[in-house]
Amino acid sequence: MAALFENTKCECGHQNPPDTTLCESCGKPLGEEALSNRPLEMRYDGVARRSQKANPNLIDRIWNFFSSVKVAVVLIVITLIGAMLGTIYPQENTFINFDPAYYEENYGLAGKIYYALGLSHTYESWWFITLLVMIGASLVICSLDRVLPLYRALNKQQIRKHLQFLARQRVTYAADLEGGDEEWTRKLAEQLRKKRFRVAAEQTALLAEKNRFSRWGPYINHIGLIIFLLAVLARAIPGWQLDEYVAVREGEAVPIPETNYYVKNIDFEVEYYSDDEMPDRLKGTMRPKRFETKAELYVCEANCGSTALEPVLRKVKTHDILVNDPLEYKGLKLYQFDYDTTPRLKAVRPVLMDLKSGESYGPFELSILEPESEYELGPYRLKLITRFLDFTVNANGEPANLSSQPNAPAFLFLIQGPDLPAEGETFFYFPIQTDRERFGQDLINGEMAERFDIRVTDMANVEFAGDVSYLNVRVDRALPFVFVGAFISLIGLVMGFYWQHRRVWLRIDDGRLTLGAHTNKNWYGLRAEVAAALRGAGLDVDPKSLDNGGKKE
C-alpha cells in the first residue's frame, strides 16, 4: 500500500496519480525521470497511462495487449494478408449458381485446397470477422489509453513551470536580461502573438500555444475507423446487406430473397450492334449494345411464405432497368446483370394418337413447369408419373435430371383405356423433336410406340417462354456509415498531418530568462518561430542554438 503513494506528491504541493513522471501542475520531473538529464518525454506530458500500471491484474493485461501499437500493427498485417488471399480466386458470392466443384475443376489441386480452407468465402468467415473485431477493440482501447491522459495534461496546463521542466525541453533558451522582468514578458508575449500563438501570462511567466486541435487528429481518425469497422460488421445483421441474383422470365414475378418484395419482368429487350458499328474482325457476330428490363416491383402484404395460397402483392414502383441504371426503392437496388435469350418451351398442346385406329384425342394443355397430374382424352386417361426438366441417363442407366432448367423436358405417363391392361402402360414423351431422336423415345417405349404417339400437329400449339433477365439485388444499409467513417477518418488525418501543436513556456526570475518549447512535429519550424520572436523582442538568437538534442518525434 505504501508503494501506491510513492513519489506522487510534488514539492509544489500537488498530489499526482501513481506512475506520473512529470508533475501535473509545475512539470517537475518525478521518480526515475528526476534522476536523468535527458530531454523530457512529453508525449502525454508525463501523465500515467493505464497500460503502464506497475502491478496489472487480468483485465489490465487484456487492456495492455489491445493498447499496444505493435499488436495493432500485427493484427492489421494479418488481416491484410487474409484479405489478399481472398482475392486469389473468385469468391463464392460472385456466382449466380455456385458449384463447389468449380475451384477444383478450374484451378486443380490449388483450387481444391483454396475451397477446403474456406478462402472461397474469406470476407464472411469467422476468422476474418474476428480479426476485424480485434482491430476495432484495439482502436478503441488504444485511443482511450492515450486520449484520456492527453486530455488531462492539456486541460490542466499551468503557466509557470518548474525550471527543470523548461531546461529539459528539446528547444530551450536561457539568458540574463537588462530591464524590468514584466516589460520583457510583455514584449515576448507580443512577438508570440504575432506568430498566431494564444498567450496566457501570469506576472513574469507565460504560456504560448497554437494548433492544440491537431493533437486530437489521430483520435478523430480512430473514431472514423471505428465507425467504418462497425459499419462493415453491421453488414452481418439480417436486412442490412444483401447481394443476390434473381432470374426473372418475361411475364413472371419472382420473390426477392430475404425481403418481402417481388419483381416482375414485364418485357425484356436486347439491341445488338450492327455490322456498320463494329470493326472488321467482329463483323457477323452478335454483340449486345443495350439490354433493358421493364420491371415492376411489388411488396407482399399477405400469404408471403405460403405455398398453398397466392401472395397478395401491391405494386410500388415501375422502372426500366438498364446497366448502371437500377431500380431503386427504399434502399433496395436491382441492377441489370445478364440475360438469356435461349428459346425454351413453356407449354405444348399435343394430341394422343391411336396409331391402330388413326384416331387422335386432344389437344391437351401440357405445361412444362406445372403440368396437370391427370388428363382425360376420349376413352383414354393419361396419369403423370414423373417429369424431368433436363433429361439424362445416369451412370446406372436410370433416368435423371441434369439441372433444374427446362433444357430437355420429358414426361412419363401412365396410359389407361381400351385394349390396355387394367393397370395401364407407361409411355415416355419428349416434347422437343431433337430430344425424341437423341434419347430414342420409340426405343424406350417399345411396343407402346407402335400403338400410341403423343405429338404436336401445329407450331401454333407450341408456346415458348420469354427471355430471362438476371438481376443483381443489392441492399447495403451500412454504406452511408462507411462513407461517414471514411470522411471522419480523413478529417483526422488532415488535422494530424497538416498542423502541429506548438507550445512555448518562459519565466523570468530576477532578470534571468528561461524558455522551453515543445511540438509534436516539425522542430525546425518551431525553432525558427521561437528565434524570430526572441529577435523581435531584441534578443539575437541563432535557431540552431535552441536545439537541446533528444529524439524528435
BALOKOL-634581 format. One record per residue (C-alpha): x, y, z. Coordinates in steps of 0.1 Angstrom, whole numbers, plus 5000, padded with zeros to 4 digits. Example, Ala and Ser with C-alpha at 12.3 -4.5 7.8 and 13.67 -1.06 7.14 Angstrom:
% BALOKOL-634581
512349555078/513749895071/
//
This chain:
% BALOKOL-634581
500050005000/502950235007/504250194972/500950314959/501750674971/505450664965/506850974946/503351114939/503451444958/505451734942/507351994961/504852244948/502152064969/500251904940/499251534946/499951344914/498451004905/500750694908/503250644879/503151014869/506651114856/506051494854/504151694880/500751784865/500952134880/504552264877/506052004854/508951904877/510351554868/509351284893/510650944901/513250794877/512751094854/514251324880/517451134880/518151194843/519451494824/517951384791/515251594774/511851504788/509451264772/506551494765/504151264746/501451294773/503251554795/504251274819/500651174827/500350804836/498550574812/496650264824/498750034802/501850144823/500450024856/503149864877/501149564890/498549474864/495649234870/493949024844/491849304830/494849524829/496749264809/494049244784/493949624782/497749624778/497549374749/495049574729/496549914738/499849814722/500549974688/502749674679/499849444684/497549664663/500149664635/500449284636/496649244635/496349484606/499149294587/497448954593/494149104582/495749244550/497348904542/493948734547/492248994525/494848934498/494348554500/490648624494/491548784460/493548494445/490448324431/486848444427/484748444459/481548234461/479248534462/480348634427/478448334412/474748324404/474647944409/477747834429/479147484423/481647374450/483447174423/484347494404/487647554422/489047214416/487847194380/489347534371/492347554393/493247194401/494747104435/495347464444/491647544439/490647234459/492947344488/491647704485/488047584489/488847344517/490547624537/487447834534/489248114515/486448104489/484348304514/487148484531/485248804539/482348624556/484548384575/484648374613/488348434615/488248734592/485448894612/487248814644/490348994632/488149304623/486649294658/490149274674/491349564653/488249764664/488949674701/492549774696/491450114681/489050184710/491550084738/494550244721/492550564719/491150564754/494550464768/496150774753/493451034748/492351054785/495951124797/496351374769/493151554778/494151574815/497651704805/496351974781/493352064803/495552134834/498352334819/499952574844/501652894832/504652904855/506652584850/509452434871/512952534859/513952174853/510852134831/511952424809/515652344808/514951984797/512752064767/514151994733/514052364724/515552574752/517052924757/518453094788/519853444791/520353734815/518254034807/518654404814/515454594823/512254504840/511054144841/507454234834/508454454804/510354174789/507453934795/505154184777/507454224747/507953854743/504153794746/503554054719/506053884695/504553544700/501053674694/502353804660/503153434653/499553354660/500153194694/497553224721/499353374750/498453344787/500653544811/500953534848/503253814862/506653724847/505753384832/503753304801/502453004781/502153054743/500252784724/498752724690/497152444670/496252244700/493352094680/495951904659/496651674689/493151534685/493651444649/494851084655/491951014678/489351164654/490950944628/490450644651/486850744656/486350744619/488050404616/485850254644/482750384626/484050234594/484649894610/481349894628/479649964595/481449674578/480549444607/476949564606/476549404572/476249074590/472949194606/469949054587/468449314564/471549534564/473349384535/472149184505/473949084473/472048824455/470948734419/467448654407/466448514373/463148664361/461448534329/459248764309/455748784322/456748624356/457148764391/459548614415/460348684452/463448864461/465448664486/465548784522/462949054516/459149084513/459449224477/458649064443/459949174410/458149124377/459649114343/457149294321/459349284290/462949234281/464649394251/468149344238/469649554210/472749444191/475449634173/475049644135/477949544113/478449904104/479149984141/481749714146/485349664135/486049424107/487249144129/483949144148/481549174118/479048904116/479048844154/476248924179/477449194203/474849334227/474649714226/471849764251/469649544271/466749654292/464249504316/460949674320/460349584356/457749624383/458449604420/455749464443/455649454481/454049134495/451249214520/449848874528/450448494522/454148584516/455648254527/452648034517/452947754491/449247694490/447948054487/448848314461/450748614477/448848944479/451049194461/450949574458/452849754431/455250014445/457450114416/457950074378/461350124362/463250034330/466349874343/469549934323/473149864330/474150124356/470550244359/469050034386/465550024400/465850184434/463250174463/463950234500/467550124499/466849824476/468649834442/468049604412/470849614387/470849464352/473449184353/472948944325/470348784303/469448454285/467548464252/467848084246/464447964234/462747734260/459447564259/456747704282/453847474271/452747254243/449247134232/449846784218/447346524208/447246154217/447345944185/445945594184/448145454156/445945144151/442745334146/444145654133/442145854158/443546154177/442446284210/443046634222/444846864221/445546894258/447447174276/450847044289/452747304309/456447234311/456847364346/453347304361/451747004343/448446864354/448546524373/445946374350/444446424316/441146284302/441446224264/438446054249/438445694262/441945724274/443345864306/446945994310/448346004345/451646184351/454145964369/457046194369/458646484350/462246564340/463246924332/466646834319/466546474310/469646254311/470645894318/472945854347/475845604352/473445334363/471345364332/468545534351/466645854340/467746164360/467746544359/470846714347/469747054360/466647254371/466347434338/463947314312/466647234286/465346884277/461946824292/460546474294/457246334308/456545974319/452845904316/450645604325/448145544298/444845364307/442045284284/440545034259/442744734249/445244814276/445944624309/443844744338/446944894355/447845074323/451045104303/453845364307/454845604279/457745844277/457146174259/459746424248/458146754236/461346854217/461846664184/465646654187/465446514223/462946254210/465546134185/468546184208/467245974236/465345724214/461745784225/460345494204/463045264216/462245344253/458545294247/458944964229/455644814218/453745114231/455445324204/453645104178/450245164194/450345534206/452145854199/451946194215/452746474191/452246844183/450446884150/451047254145/453547514157/450647724168/450347464196/453847544209/454347824234/457847944242/458848104274/460048464274/463648574277/465348554311/466748864327/469348824355/469149094381/471649174408/469749254440/471649484464/470849624498/473649804518/472250004547/475850024561/477250204531/476350564543/478150484576/481150354557/481350694539/480750884572/483550684589/485950744560/485151114559/485751154597/488950954594/490151184566/489451494587/491551334615/494451264591/494351624578/494351764613/497251544624/499451584593/499051954583/499152124617/501552094646/500752164683/503352414694/503952544730/506352794744/506852834782/509053104797/509653264830/511853554841/513353534876/515353844887/516453924852/517153564842/515053434812/514453064810/512552934779/511452594769/509352494738/507752174725/506052054694/504851714683/506551754649/508552004627/511152104652/512952314626/509852534622/509452564660/513052674665/512652934637/509453074652/511053104687/514153264674/512153514654/510053604685/513253654705/514853874678/511654074677/512054134714/515654244710/517453914716/519553804686/519453424686/520553154661/517752904657/520252614657/521452724692/518052644706/518352274699/518752084731/519051744714/516951444722/514651234700/512451444676/509151264673/
//
